């Protein structure tokens, strides 16, 4: 067995071994499993409390960041010469991968960029289309050129050829092709210094706030090592929550809240979905990998290896809004939600890559290897197992433990102890519910017309245990199982369908 194949099997082997061991020992050693379940539930309750404080801190920081006058901040930065050059000299290359997208959605994204409070003659926008997208995408791109062509320093349409050997059709190969084209056409022909260019990649449904590029510029100019960090906003899946089905809303909210928590735990922050990076670093690491699914997180680990562990992600505490999963009908939306979560869980492909780089690159400090190796493996392991252990396996000692165990005091108290811990967790669930209403109510007029909607938004959080089990734990275990089996079971890139506005 090759080293790479061993690391592909490792995450799934750990997850399935844990679940199989709990099932077996619920029969053979039910008391030990019962104690483990209680301790595990207690651990996750304490972890939920701990993460809530990170969530609240990041939420407050985001509100402050949005309230600040970033045009005045940039002016002060230039006046006091706090940056290494003037903020007016920073260019932003924005790459928007798209494939068979509704024209109204693309138009909304372009109009949102047009409203950015940043010099448009310092913004270069690339619509990264696919040859596979056919005439429909070509016509959409032509329409955007007609409507927005004269607004930016450059508006370029890249057309990524199909069937390039060694490439996986998907976002990574598309945006790499588009970025190279735009750099050659707009950056190099105009002799723009590469160290003054920031590259941002957004999904086509992403709406950065009006001050995003101002915030990014200020942070870039004041970083001690601006070419050695990724810049990560907070993705909020809130564009269409009034249309998304309840389970998609809950997954959208939990993902949003996780992104909030990671902003204040910046030592563990990894690029996700929308992110920005200096052109210098992007070229030095060879752009995004073109043969994988999870290019958004992989670029972080590419840089971590390339710079011998001297790389980190900087939290911007500023939001970009995105779409929650939809479908043509309720059931199609749930299928799409499952496939999206499974694609995200396919980020386990970073484990064999990163562990292989750690073995190859002897220069990376050992503490860095242990830190990221443990965090990455533990994250995917708990993603696949924790919801099963908390909401499902707690009953197994009672069902399989036999008459002797069911006669013990531990057996009698197990449901009540775990029930207390789960009920305490419900306090956190209700808190998350109210926070979700706070996050959305200024944006959704229809809520104010029907105040009962706000209560329903809180009540829906009681569906969270079922939602996490079916649309988080199961797809994560599915992805790890496919990676274990390899071959035809491996996942390709699956694009989340967007519904016509």
C-alpha positions in Angstrom: 0.0 0.0 0.0 1.4 3.4 -0.9 1.8 6.2 1.6 -0.9 8.3 -0.1 -3.4 5.4 -0.2 -2.8 4.8 3.6 -3.7 8.5 4.4 -6.8 8.3 2.1 -8.1 5.3 4.1 -7.1 6.7 7.5 -10.1 9.1 8.2 -12.8 6.7 7.2 -11.1 3.8 9.0 -11.0 5.9 12.2 -14.7 6.9 11.9 -16.0 3.5 11.1 -13.9 1.8 13.7 -15.3 4.2 16.4 -18.9 3.5 15.4 -18.3 -0.2 15.1 -16.6 -0.3 18.5 -19.4 1.5 20.2 -21.9 -0.9 18.7 -19.9 -4.0 19.7 -19.1 -2.8 23.2 -22.7 -1.7 23.8 -23.3 -5.4 23.7 -20.1 -6.7 25.4 -19.3 -3.8 27.8 -22.4 -1.6 28.0 -21.3 0.1 31.3 -18.1 1.4 29.7 -20.0 2.7 26.6 -22.6 4.4 28.9 -19.8 6.2 30.8 -18.2 7.2 27.5 -21.5 8.6 26.1 -22.1 10.7 29.2 -18.5 12.1 29.1 -18.8 12.7 25.4 -22.1 14.6 25.8 -20.5 16.6 28.6 -17.5 17.4 26.5 -19.7 18.7 23.6 -21.8 20.7 25.9 -18.8 22.5 27.3 -17.4 22.9 23.8 -20.7 24.4 22.7 -20.4 27.0 25.6 -16.8 27.7 24.6 -17.6 28.2 20.9 -20.6 30.4 21.8 -18.3 33.0 23.3 -16.2 32.9 20.1 -19.4 33.3 18.1 -20.5 36.3 20.1 -17.1 38.0 19.9 -16.9 37.6 16.1 -20.5 38.8 15.7 -19.7 42.0 17.7 -16.5 42.5 15.7 -18.4 42.1 12.5 -20.9 44.8 13.5 -18.1 47.1 14.4 -16.2 46.4 11.1 -19.4 47.1 9.1 -20.0 50.3 10.9 -16.6 51.8 10.4 -16.0 54.4 7.7 -13.4 52.5 5.6 -12.9 55.3 3.1 -11.9 57.6 5.9 -9.7 54.8 7.3 -7.9 54.5 4.0 -7.4 58.2 3.8 -5.9 58.3 7.3 -3.7 55.4 6.4 -2.3 57.3 3.4 -2.1 60.6 5.3 -0.1 59.1 8.2 1.9 56.8 5.8 1.1 53.7 7.9 1.1 51.5 4.8 4.1 50.6 2.6 2.4 52.3 -0.3 -0.7 54.4 -0.9 -4.0 52.5 -0.7 -4.9 54.0 -4.0 -2.2 51.9 -5.7 -3.6 48.5 -4.8 -5.4 46.6 -7.6 -8.0 44.0 -7.0 -8.4 41.1 -9.4 -11.8 39.5 -8.8 -12.3 36.0 -10.3 -15.9 34.7 -10.6 -16.2 31.1 -11.8 -19.5 30.3 -13.4 -21.1 27.4 -15.2 -24.7 27.5 -16.6 -25.8 30.1 -14.1 -29.1 32.1 -14.4 -28.4 35.4 -16.0 -30.3 37.3 -13.3 -28.0 35.8 -10.6 -24.8 36.9 -12.5 -26.3 40.3 -13.1 -26.9 40.7 -9.3 -23.3 39.8 -8.6 -22.0 42.3 -11.1 -24.3 45.0 -9.9 -23.1 44.3 -6.4 -19.5 44.8 -7.4 -20.4 48.0 -9.2 -21.7 49.3 -5.9 -18.4 48.7 -4.1 -16.9 51.7 -2.4 -13.6 51.3 -4.1 -11.9 52.9 -7.1 -13.3 51.0 -10.1 -10.2 51.8 -12.1 -8.3 49.6 -9.6 -10.7 46.7 -10.0 -10.4 44.0 -12.7 -13.2 41.5 -12.9 -13.0 38.1 -14.7 -16.1 36.0 -15.6 -14.6 32.6 -15.6 -16.8 30.6 -18.0 -16.5 27.0 -19.2 -16.5 25.8 -22.8 -18.8 23.1 -21.4 -21.3 25.9 -20.5 -22.2 26.3 -24.2 -23.8 29.2 -25.9 -25.9 30.0 -22.8 -22.9 31.1 -20.7 -21.4 32.9 -23.7 -24.5 34.9 -24.1 -24.7 35.7 -20.4 -21.1 36.9 -20.5 -21.8 39.1 -23.5 -24.7 40.6 -21.7 -22.5 41.5 -18.7 -19.9 43.1 -21.0 -22.7 45.2 -22.6 -24.0 46.3 -19.2 -20.8 46.7 -17.1 -18.0 46.7 -19.6 -16.9 50.3 -19.2 -17.2 50.4 -15.4 -14.0 48.6 -14.2 -10.4 48.8 -15.1 -11.0 45.6 -16.9 -13.9 43.2 -17.5 -12.7 40.0 -19.0 -14.5 36.8 -20.1 -12.3 33.7 -19.9 -13.4 30.5 -21.5 -11.9 27.4 -19.9 -11.4 24.6 -22.5 -12.9 21.2 -21.8 -11.1 17.9 -21.5 -7.6 19.2 -20.7 -5.5 16.1 -19.7 -4.9 15.8 -16.0 -7.6 18.4 -15.0 -10.8 17.7 -13.0 -13.7 19.8 -14.5 -14.6 22.2 -11.7 -13.9 25.4 -9.9 -10.2 25.0 -9.3 -9.3 24.3 -12.9 -11.6 27.1 -14.1 -10.4 29.9 -11.9 -6.7 29.0 -12.5 -7.2 29.3 -16.2 -9.1 32.5 -15.8 -6.6 34.1 -13.5 -3.7 33.4 -15.8 -5.5 34.9 -18.7 -6.4 38.0 -16.8 -2.9 38.5 -15.4 -1.4 38.3 -18.9 -4.0 40.6 -20.4 -4.4 43.3 -17.7 -1.5 43.0 -15.2 1.5 42.2 -17.3 0.5 44.2 -20.4 0.0 47.3 -18.2 3.2 46.6 -16.2 1.3 46.7 -12.9 3.7 45.5 -10.2 2.6 42.1 -9.0 3.2 42.9 -5.3 0.4 45.5 -5.6 -2.3 43.1 -6.8 -4.7 41.2 -4.6 -6.7 38.3 -6.1 -10.1 37.5 -4.7 -12.1 34.4 -5.7 -15.9 34.5 -5.2 -18.6 32.0 -6.1 -21.0 33.5 -8.6 -23.7 33.9 -6.0 -21.3 35.8 -3.6 -22.1 39.4 -2.6 -19.2 41.1 -0.8 -20.3 44.0 1.3 -19.7 47.5 -0.2 -16.5 48.0 1.9 -15.0 44.6 1.3 -12.1 45.9 -0.9 -11.5 48.8 1.5 -11.2 46.4 4.5 -9.0 44.1 2.5 -6.7 46.9 1.3 -6.3 48.3 4.8 -5.5 44.9 6.2 -3.1 44.1 3.4 -1.2 47.3 3.8 -0.9 47.0 7.6 0.1 43.3 7.8 3.8 42.7 8.8 4.1 40.1 6.1 1.2 40.9 3.6 2.4 38.4 1.0 2.5 35.5 3.5 -1.2 35.3 4.6 -4.6 34.5 3.2 -7.4 36.9 3.9 -10.7 35.3 4.9 -14.1 37.1 5.1 -17.2 35.6 6.9 -19.4 33.7 4.4 -23.0 34.2 5.4 -25.5 31.9 3.6 -28.3 34.4 3.9 -29.1 35.7 0.3 -32.2 33.5 -0.2 -33.1 32.1 3.2 -36.7 33.2 2.8 -37.0 30.7 -0.1 -34.8 27.9 1.1 -36.4 24.9 2.9 -36.1 24.6 6.6 -33.3 22.0 6.6 -31.2 24.0 4.1 -31.8 27.1 6.3 -30.5 25.3 9.4 -27.4 24.0 7.6 -26.9 27.5 6.1 -27.1 29.0 9.6 -24.8 26.4 11.3 -22.2 26.8 8.6 -22.5 30.6 9.0 -22.1 30.4 12.7 -19.1 28.0 12.3 -17.5 30.6 10.1 -18.1 33.2 12.8 -16.4 31.0 15.4 -13.4 30.4 13.2 -12.8 34.1 12.7 -11.9 34.5 16.4 -10.1 31.2 16.5 -7.8 32.6 13.8 -4.9 30.2 14.7 -7.2 27.4 13.2 -8.6 29.5 10.4 -8.4 28.0 6.9 -9.6 29.5 3.6 -13.2 28.5 2.8 -15.2 29.4 -0.3 -14.6 33.1 -0.8 -11.0 34.2 0.0 -8.3 36.6 -1.1 -4.5 36.2 -1.6 -1.7 38.3 -2.9 -0.8 37.7 -6.6 2.8 37.2 -5.5 2.0 34.2 -3.3 -0.6 32.8 -5.8 2.0 32.6 -8.5 4.7 31.2 -6.3 2.6 28.3 -5.2 1.5 27.6 -8.8 -2.2 28.8 -8.6 -5.0 26.5 -7.4 -4.7 22.8 -8.0 -6.6 21.8 -11.1 -7.2 18.1 -10.3 -9.1 18.3 -7.0 -12.5 19.3 -5.6 -11.6 21.3 -2.5 -9.4 24.0 -4.1 -10.6 26.7 -1.7 -9.0 25.0 1.4 -6.2 23.3 -0.6 -4.7 26.7 -1.5 -4.1 27.4 2.2 -2.2 24.1 2.6 -0.3 24.6 -0.6 1.0 27.9 0.9 1.6 26.3 4.3 3.9 23.8 2.7 5.5 26.2 0.2 6.5 28.7 2.9 7.7 26.0 5.4 4.8 26.5 7.9 5.1 30.3 7.7 1.5 30.9 6.5 -1.7 31.8 8.2 -5.2 33.0 7.4 -6.2 36.5 8.6 -9.8 37.1 9.6 -11.4 40.2 8.1 -14.4 40.2 10.4 -16.4 41.4 7.3 -19.2 39.5 5.6 -19.8 38.2 2.1 -23.3 36.8 1.6 -24.1 33.7 -0.4 -27.0 31.5 -1.3 -28.3 28.7 0.8 -29.2 25.5 -1.1 -32.4 25.5 -3.2 -34.0 23.2 -5.7 -36.9 23.1 -8.2 -39.0 21.7 -5.4 -38.6 20.7 -1.7 -37.3 17.2 -2.3 -34.8 18.3 -5.0 -33.5 21.0 -2.5 -32.9 18.3 0.1 -31.0 16.1 -2.4 -28.9 19.1 -3.5 -28.2 19.9 0.2 -26.9 16.3 0.8 -24.7 16.5 -2.3 -23.3 19.9 -1.3 -22.5 18.7 2.2 -20.8 15.6 0.8 -18.7 17.7 -1.5 -17.6 19.9 1.4 -16.8 16.8 3.4 -14.7 15.7 0.4 -12.1 18.1 1.8 -10.6 15.0 3.4 -8.6 14.9 0.1 -6.4 17.5 1.9 -5.3 14.9 4.5 -3.2 12.7 2.2 -1.8 15.8 0.5 -0.9 17.6 3.7 0.5 14.5 5.5 2.6 13.7 2.4 3.9 17.3 2.3 4.8 17.0 6.0 6.8 13.9 5.4 8.5 15.4 2.3 9.3 18.8 3.7 11.7 18.5 6.6 11.9 22.3 7.0 8.4 22.7 8.4 8.7 22.9 12.2 7.4 19.8 14.0 5.0 21.8 16.2 3.3 23.1 13.0 3.0 19.6 11.6 1.4 18.3 14.8 -0.9 21.3 15.1 -2.3 21.1 11.6 -2.2 17.4 11.3 -4.2 16.9 14.5 -6.7 19.7 13.7 -7.4 18.6 10.2 -7.8 14.9 11.1 -9.8 15.6 14.3 -12.1 18.0 12.4 -13.1 15.5 9.8 -13.3 12.7 12.4 -15.7 14.6 14.7 -17.7 15.8 11.6 -18.5 12.2 10.7 -19.0 10.7 14.2 -20.1 13.3 16.7 -23.8 13.6 15.7 -24.2 9.8 15.7 -22.6 9.5 19.1 -24.7 12.3 20.6 -28.1 11.7 19.1 -28.1 8.0 18.2 -25.7 5.7 20.0 -26.8 6.8 23.5 -29.6 4.2 23.3 -27.5 1.3 22.3 -26.3 0.2 25.8 -29.9 0.0 26.9 -31.0 -2.0 23.8 -28.0 -4.3 23.6 -26.7 -4.4 27.2 -28.9 -7.2 28.4 -30.8 -7.9 31.5 -27.9 -7.5 33.9 -26.9 -4.1 32.7 -30.5 -2.8 32.6 -30.8 -3.7 36.2 -28.0 -1.4 37.2 -28.2 2.2 38.6 -26.1 3.4 35.6 -28.7 2.0 33.2 -31.5 3.6 35.1 -29.8 7.0 35.2 -28.3 7.0 31.7 -31.4 8.5 29.9 -31.9 11.2 32.5 -28.2 12.2 32.6 -27.9 12.4 28.8 -31.3 14.1 28.7 -30.1 16.8 31.1 -27.1 17.5 28.9 -29.2 17.6 25.8 -31.7 19.9 27.4 -28.9 22.2 28.5 -27.7 22.2 24.9 -31.2 23.3 23.9 -30.5 26.6 25.7 -27.7 27.1 23.2 -30.0 26.1 20.4 -32.5 28.7 21.4 -29.7 31.3 21.7 -28.6 30.5 18.2 -32.2 30.9 17.0 -32.5 34.4 18.4 -29.1 35.3 17.0 -30.2 34.1 13.6 -33.2 36.4 13.8 -30.9 39.3 14.7 -28.7 38.4 11.8 -31.6 38.4 9.3 -34.3 40.7 10.5 -32.8 43.9 9.1 -32.6 42.3 5.7 -35.9 40.6 5.3 -38.9 42.9 5.1 -41.4 40.1 5.0 -40.4 39.2 8.6 -41.6 42.6 9.8 -44.9 42.1 8.0 -45.4 38.8 9.8 -43.8 38.8 13.3 -44.7 35.1 13.7 -41.9 34.4 11.2 -39.3 35.4 13.8 -40.8 32.9 16.3 -40.7 30.2 13.6 -37.1 31.0 13.0 -36.3 30.3 16.6 -38.6 27.2 16.7 -37.0 25.6 13.7 -33.7 25.2 15.6 -35.3 22.3 17.5 -35.0 20.3 14.3 -31.2 20.8 14.5 -30.4 17.3 15.9 -32.1 15.5 13.1 -30.7 18.0 10.5 -27.1 17.5 11.7 -27.5 13.7 11.7 -29.0 13.4 8.2 -27.4 16.4 6.4 -24.0 16.6 8.1 -23.0 13.3 9.8 -24.2 11.0 7.0 -22.7 12.9 4.0 -19.4 13.2 5.9 -19.3 9.5 6.6 -20.3 8.9 2.9 -17.4 11.0 1.7 -14.9 9.2 3.9 -16.2 5.8 2.8 -15.8 6.8 -0.8 -12.3 8.0 -0.2 -11.5 4.6 1.6 -12.9 2.6 -1.3 -11.3 4.8 -4.0 -11.5 4.1 -7.7 -15.0 4.6 -9.2 -16.3 5.7 -5.8 -14.2 8.9 -5.7 -16.1 12.1 -6.1 -15.8 14.6 -8.8 -16.7 18.3 -8.6 -20.4 18.8 -8.1 -21.8 22.2 -8.7 -24.6 23.4 -6.4 -27.5 24.3 -8.8 -28.8 27.9 -8.5 -32.5 28.6 -8.9 -33.6 31.3 -11.4 -34.5 34.6 -9.6 
